[in-house]
Structure formats: C-alpha cells, structure tokens
C-alpha cells in the first residue's frame, strides 16, 4: 500500500470526527436555597447507636472475668455472648446486652446490641 492509500481513510475519519458535536457535560442540579436535601440513607439502627438502654455499664465490672460467669450474673433481660472472632448476627436490639469475649474467653467488652 502506498501513502495515499493510508491517507485517504485517515482523512475521511478526521473529517467525520470534525463533524461530530462535542460531548455534552451534565451539570449537577442546583439546590434551591432554604430547602434541605433528602438524606440518601435511612437510619437502620446500625449507623447510630442508642445510649445505654440495656444498662451495659452496670456490667462493666465484669470485664476481665471469664465468660463462664455470665450465666451466674442473674441477667433478666436478653443478652448475647460473642466469642472471639465469632459470627454475630447483624440485627440490632438496643435493649440487649452484648458480652464480647477475647481470645482467652474472658469478657473484653460489654455493650448494647
């Protein structure tokens, strides 16, 4: 092929691209003043924790104790024991006490959930 055989298709492509309209840029919608935008995510209980509704702070003295003492505490409300690296269901109950155990089986944290 000669240079003119390459030049003809190239010129045609360049000519067609020059005829095309430039790409349109979409602008972000402008929010009218005084109107707050709607939240993009809803509060499902996992993003905002409620205050100490389950009274977990009353069991903070058990931190460092073996996990075996939990049944002897006489807890009358629902509670959950989360083993070290254990699987924890994701439903959040602000009234439930959660005892978290460390790798030795001792209570490392007490919170609501």
Secondary structure, 3 states (H helix, E strand, C coil): CCHHHHHHHHHHHHHHHHHCCCCCCCCCCCCCCCCCCCCCCCCCCCCCCCCCCCCHHHHHHHCCCEHHHHHHHCCCCCEEEECCCCCCCCCCCCCCEEEEECCCCEEEEEEEC
